[in-house]
């Protein structure tokens, strides 16, 4: 018992660092499957996937994926009912952090095929794919 009391600070650091290592895994599992830019392009072209961009209107105005619908993350609860459930969905944000939360909400609300674009719009731009201004 004395060992624990003498080393409580080190034990706390070890616990916190372990939790930080596990957190990305837990978070990605809640978001669901992620697609690369190539996989997203194939899904859009072959199955008419709907792209939902959850960035702010100001971010959306700086450029988005062609055909993307802008439903900002802060209004997502009210507006996600407008999204039809008959096509696959690709949820996009700047880097994929907000998109993961939105994808989890969609899945919880009964949407079947929901994906997150890995790396978000930043990855799309980096791949040299078209951006709608």
Buried (B, 14 or more C-beta within 10 A) or exposed (E): EEEEEEEEEEEEEEEEEEEEEEEEEEEBEEBBEBBEBEBBBEBBEEEEBBBBBBBBEEBBEEBBBEEBBBBBBEEBEEEBEEBEEEBBBBBBBBBBBBBBBBBBBBBEEEBEBBBBBBBBBEBBBEEEBEBEE
